[in-house]
Amino acid sequence: MADICILTPDSGYADSVPRAENELRAVLGEAVRFQPWTAPLSHGDGIALPLLAWGYQSRGADWSAALDTWEAAGIPMANPVPLMRWNTDKRYLFDLEAKGVPVIPTAFAQALSDVDMAEARARFGDTVIVKPPVSGGADGTYRLAPGDPIPADVAGKPMLIQPMMAAIATEGEYSLFYFGGAFSHAILKVPSAGDFRVQEQFGGREITVEASEDARAVAEQALRAAPAEALYARIDMVRGADGGLRLMELELIEPALFLSHAADRGRLFAEALSARLTL
């Protein structure tokens, strides 16, 4: 398969990028190209996917400018630029909630303060999670128990506040993957003992699981509520205290796809891309 350009970090991640590139080559073929997301794109580059554009969240102005440039130039993107722009800021959760999607209860603080924390604890419970609205890989994300001070690097900054979901520790976080609107596979991400972060760099691990009917219902409701169709999507969710699943994140920019957990090892993903290239 040709005419596919995967966008990568412009620096850093030296250990992870080659492995990720090899995994994608195994699925998409040797003709797939890789280049930094900060490098220019043209129509001749085929369809672009920022699947490895890790770290974009720390360069907000550059990322916003890149989205504007791609949109103005009409660069073919697997997920439309307006959809990615919407998905860049996790306040999209409020949009999904307004459309009836069961999301994790979330508050937004324009400049995180002790007053914001007190209000959030009154609403969510004593232990809460704070995270930047534009973030990735749990950067700037903290679990704050009663008496914990606001970390200096997030104090006074725009932040989301959510309850600590007990099921993260007892069950884990589910991720469902959809390509071309069709369900592909599901995993359960489990944090290491005592942690709440499920990412590999924090000791988290992944388990292949069957997607339950209620998990697929939440995932598909979230996809329908998004402002445009997504060629690729990862939908993260966790079980609430009432036993129902709640959306954590709808990942439409650079989600790890965990294709090794798919029964077809990524064939559906490749077919969805191939179909888009023939349009």
C-alpha positions as CSV (number, residue, x, y, z in Angstrom):
1,M,0.0,0.0,0.0
2,A,1.4,3.4,-1.0
3,D,0.5,7.1,-0.6
4,I,0.3,6.9,3.2
5,C,2.3,9.4,5.3
6,I,2.6,8.8,9.0
7,L,3.5,11.9,11.0
8,T,6.0,11.4,13.8
9,P,7.6,13.5,16.6
10,D,10.0,16.2,15.5
11,S,12.3,15.2,18.3
12,G,12.6,12.8,21.3
13,Y,11.1,9.4,21.7
14,A,14.2,7.8,20.2
15,D,13.4,4.4,21.7
16,S,9.7,4.2,20.8
17,V,9.5,5.6,17.3
18,P,11.4,2.9,15.5
19,R,9.3,0.1,17.1
20,A,6.1,1.9,16.3
21,E,7.2,2.5,12.7
22,N,8.0,-1.2,12.3
23,E,4.6,-2.2,13.6
24,L,2.9,0.1,11.1
25,R,5.1,-1.0,8.2
26,A,4.1,-4.6,9.0
27,V,0.4,-3.7,8.5
28,L,0.6,-1.0,5.8
29,G,3.6,-2.2,3.8
30,E,7.1,-0.9,3.2
31,A,5.9,1.9,0.9
32,V,4.4,3.8,3.8
33,R,6.4,7.0,4.6
34,F,7.2,8.6,7.9
35,Q,8.1,12.3,8.5
36,P,7.9,14.8,11.4
37,W,4.6,16.5,11.9
38,T,6.4,19.8,11.7
39,A,7.7,19.1,8.1
40,P,5.7,20.5,5.2
41,L,3.0,18.3,3.6
42,S,1.7,18.5,0.0
43,H,-1.1,16.8,-2.0
44,G,1.5,14.5,-3.5
45,D,2.1,13.0,-0.1
46,G,-1.1,11.1,-0.3
47,I,-3.2,10.7,2.9
48,A,-1.6,11.7,6.2
49,L,-2.1,10.4,9.7
50,P,-0.5,12.0,12.8
51,L,-0.4,8.6,14.5
52,L,3.0,9.1,16.0
53,A,2.9,12.9,16.5
54,W,3.7,12.4,20.1
55,G,4.5,15.5,22.1
56,Y,2.3,17.9,20.0
57,Q,0.5,18.9,23.2
58,S,3.6,20.6,24.5
59,R,3.7,22.8,21.4
60,G,0.2,24.1,21.2
61,A,0.8,27.1,19.0
62,D,2.8,25.0,16.5
63,W,0.2,22.3,16.5
64,S,-2.6,24.8,15.9
65,A,-0.7,26.4,13.1
66,A,-0.1,23.0,11.5
67,L,-3.8,22.1,11.6
68,D,-4.6,25.5,10.0
69,T,-1.9,25.0,7.3
70,W,-3.1,21.5,6.4
71,E,-6.7,22.6,6.3
72,A,-6.0,25.7,4.1
73,A,-3.9,23.6,1.7
74,G,-6.6,20.9,1.5
75,I,-4.1,18.2,2.6
76,P,-5.9,14.8,2.7
77,M,-6.0,13.6,6.3
78,A,-7.4,10.3,7.5
79,N,-9.3,12.1,10.2
80,P,-10.5,15.6,9.1
81,V,-8.7,18.6,10.4
82,P,-11.8,20.1,12.0
83,L,-12.3,16.8,13.9
84,M,-8.7,16.8,15.1
85,R,-8.9,20.4,16.1
86,W,-12.0,19.7,18.2
87,N,-10.4,16.6,19.6
88,T,-7.2,18.4,20.6
89,D,-8.9,20.0,23.7
90,K,-10.4,17.5,26.1
91,R,-13.2,19.9,26.8
92,Y,-14.9,18.0,23.9
93,L,-16.2,15.8,26.8
94,F,-18.7,18.5,27.6
95,D,-19.9,18.4,24.0
96,L,-20.3,14.7,24.1
97,E,-22.1,14.9,27.5
98,A,-24.5,17.4,26.1
99,K,-25.4,14.9,23.4
100,G,-26.2,12.2,26.0
101,V,-22.9,10.3,26.0
102,P,-22.1,8.9,29.5
103,V,-18.8,10.6,30.3
104,I,-16.8,10.7,33.5
105,P,-18.0,13.7,35.6
106,T,-15.8,16.6,34.7
107,A,-15.3,20.2,35.9
108,F,-13.1,22.8,34.2
109,A,-11.0,25.4,36.1
110,Q,-9.7,28.3,34.1
111,A,-6.9,28.9,36.6
112,L,-6.6,26.0,39.0
113,S,-6.9,27.1,42.7
114,D,-7.7,25.8,46.1
115,V,-11.2,27.1,45.7
116,D,-11.6,25.0,42.5
117,M,-10.3,22.0,44.3
118,A,-12.7,22.5,47.2
119,E,-15.6,22.8,44.9
120,A,-14.6,19.7,42.9
121,R,-14.1,17.6,46.1
122,A,-17.6,18.7,47.3
123,R,-18.9,17.4,44.0
124,F,-16.7,14.4,43.2
125,G,-15.3,13.1,46.5
126,D,-12.0,13.7,48.4
127,T,-9.6,12.2,45.9
128,V,-9.6,13.8,42.4
129,I,-7.7,13.7,39.2
130,V,-6.4,16.9,37.6
131,K,-5.2,17.0,34.0
132,P,-4.6,19.7,31.3
133,P,-7.3,20.0,28.7
134,V,-4.6,19.5,26.1
135,S,-2.4,16.6,27.1
136,G,-1.2,13.2,26.2
137,G,0.5,10.2,27.9
138,A,-0.7,11.4,31.3
139,D,1.6,14.5,31.1
140,G,0.6,17.0,33.8
141,T,-1.9,14.5,35.3
142,Y,-2.1,14.1,39.0
143,R,-4.1,12.2,41.6
144,L,-4.7,14.6,44.5
145,A,-5.8,13.1,47.9
146,P,-7.1,15.3,50.8
147,G,-4.3,17.5,52.0
148,D,-2.2,17.2,48.8
149,P,-1.2,20.6,47.5
150,I,-1.7,21.6,43.9
151,P,1.5,20.8,42.1
152,A,3.4,23.9,41.1
153,D,3.4,23.1,37.4
154,V,-0.4,23.1,37.1
155,A,-1.4,25.7,39.7
156,G,-3.1,28.7,38.2
157,K,-3.4,26.9,34.8
158,P,-6.5,25.7,32.9
159,M,-7.2,22.2,34.1
160,L,-9.9,19.5,34.0
161,I,-10.9,18.0,37.4
162,Q,-12.5,14.5,37.6
163,P,-13.2,12.0,40.3
164,M,-10.8,9.2,41.0
165,M,-12.6,6.3,39.4
166,A,-12.1,3.3,41.8
167,A,-12.5,0.8,38.9
168,I,-9.2,1.9,37.4
169,A,-7.5,0.0,40.2
170,T,-9.9,-2.9,40.6
171,E,-10.7,-3.6,37.0
172,G,-8.8,-1.3,34.6
173,E,-9.6,0.9,31.6
174,Y,-11.2,-0.5,28.5
175,S,-10.1,0.7,25.0
176,L,-12.2,-0.1,21.9
177,F,-10.8,0.5,18.4
178,Y,-12.9,1.4,15.3
179,F,-11.6,1.7,11.7
180,G,-13.8,3.1,9.0
181,G,-16.7,3.0,11.5
182,A,-16.4,-0.7,12.1
183,F,-15.3,-2.4,15.3
184,S,-11.9,-4.0,15.3
185,H,-10.7,-5.1,18.7
186,A,-10.6,-4.2,22.4
187,I,-8.1,-4.3,25.2
188,L,-8.1,-3.8,29.0
189,K,-5.4,-1.5,30.3
190,V,-4.3,-2.3,33.9
191,P,-2.1,0.0,36.0
192,S,0.7,-1.2,38.2
193,A,-0.1,-1.7,41.8
194,G,-0.7,1.6,43.6
195,D,-0.8,3.7,40.4
196,F,-3.8,5.1,38.4
197,R,-2.0,5.6,35.1
198,V,-2.3,2.8,32.6
199,Q,0.4,3.9,30.2
200,E,3.3,1.5,29.6
201,Q,5.9,4.0,30.8
202,F,4.2,3.9,34.3
203,G,4.1,0.1,34.5
204,G,0.7,-0.4,32.9
205,R,0.0,-3.5,30.9
206,E,-2.6,-4.5,28.2
207,I,-4.8,-7.5,27.9
208,T,-6.8,-8.6,24.9
209,V,-10.5,-8.8,25.8
210,E,-13.9,-9.3,24.1
211,A,-15.8,-6.0,23.9
212,S,-19.1,-6.3,25.9
213,E,-22.4,-5.0,24.3
214,D,-22.5,-2.1,26.8
215,A,-18.9,-1.1,25.9
216,R,-19.6,-1.1,22.2
217,A,-22.8,0.8,22.8
218,V,-20.9,3.6,24.7
219,A,-18.2,3.6,22.0
220,E,-20.6,3.9,19.1
221,Q,-22.7,6.5,20.8
222,A,-19.5,8.6,21.3
223,L,-18.5,8.2,17.6
224,R,-22.0,9.2,16.5
225,A,-21.8,12.3,18.7
226,A,-18.5,13.5,17.3
227,P,-18.7,16.4,14.8
228,A,-17.4,14.3,11.9
229,E,-16.7,10.7,10.9
230,A,-13.4,9.3,12.0
231,L,-11.4,6.8,9.9
232,Y,-9.6,5.6,13.0
233,A,-10.6,6.0,16.7
234,R,-9.8,4.6,20.1
235,I,-12.5,5.0,22.7
236,D,-11.3,4.7,26.4
237,M,-13.8,4.0,29.1
238,V,-14.0,2.9,32.8
239,R,-16.8,1.5,35.0
240,G,-18.5,3.9,37.3
241,A,-19.8,3.3,40.8
242,D,-23.2,2.4,39.4
243,G,-21.7,-0.4,37.2
244,G,-22.2,1.5,34.0
245,L,-19.3,2.3,31.7
246,R,-18.3,6.0,31.3
247,L,-16.3,7.5,28.5
248,M,-12.8,8.7,29.6
249,E,-11.5,9.9,26.2
250,L,-12.3,9.7,22.5
251,E,-8.9,9.5,20.9
252,L,-8.9,10.7,17.3
253,I,-5.4,12.2,16.7
254,E,-2.4,9.9,17.7
255,P,-3.8,7.0,19.7
256,A,-1.7,3.9,20.1
257,L,-3.7,1.3,18.1
258,F,-2.5,-1.9,19.7
259,L,-2.9,-3.7,16.4
260,S,-1.1,-6.8,17.8
261,H,-4.2,-7.3,19.9
262,A,-6.5,-7.4,16.8
263,A,-7.5,-10.8,15.6
264,D,-6.8,-9.7,12.0
265,R,-3.5,-8.0,13.1
266,G,-4.6,-4.7,11.5
267,R,-6.2,-5.8,8.2
268,L,-9.3,-3.8,8.9
269,F,-7.2,-0.7,9.5
270,A,-5.3,-1.2,6.2
271,E,-8.6,-1.8,4.3
272,A,-10.1,1.4,5.7
273,L,-7.1,3.4,4.6
274,S,-7.1,1.7,1.2
275,A,-10.8,2.5,0.7
276,R,-10.2,6.2,1.6
277,L,-7.3,6.4,-0.9
278,T,-9.6,5.2,-3.8
279,L,-12.2,7.9,-3.1
